Amino acid sequence: MHGTTLKQIRLYYGFTQQELADKLGITRGYLSQLERGLKPVSLRVQIKLAKYTTPKPELIDTLDQLKNLTRLEKSP
């Protein structure tokens, strides 16, 4: 999982950084680092995130579209 995906999920569910950080048991600053891609999103964080979010088809479609756009931007 990329940090931008984490941020999109947070925004989709309407969590502030502080609210999501509290749910995940991490600091808001660390969450900010994750979202900016400065730190990798650990499996532990991903598992905790899954407890508070339910993937919805429209979110998955949006994330897939974002991944495809990112790939196109990086292509030569």
C-alpha positions, 0 to 999 in steps of 0.5 A, spaced: 500 500 500 502 506 498 501 512 502 497 516 497 492 510 497 492 511 505 490 518 504 485 517 499 482 511 504 482 516 510 479 522 506 474 517 503 471 515 510 472 522 513 477 521 518 482 527 520 489 525 520 488 525 528 482 521 528 485 515 524 492 516 527 488 514 534 484 508 531 491 505 528 495 507 535 500 511 531 502 519 532 499 524 527 506 525 525 507 518 523 501 518 519 503 524 515 509 521 514 506 515 511 501 519 507 507 523 504 511 516 502 516 518 507 515 511 511 512 505 508 505 503 510 507 497 515 503 490 515 501 492 522 498 499 520 494 495 514 491 490 518 489 495 523 486 500 517 482 494 515 478 494 522 476 501 521 474 501 513 470 496 509 472 496 501 466 499 497 466 498 490 467 505 488 473 506 492 476 500 489 475 503 482 477 510 484 484 507 487 485 503 481 484 509 476 489 513 481 494 507 480 493 507 473 494 514 472 500 514 476 503 508 472 502 512 465 505 518 468 511 514 470 511 511 463 517 514 458 
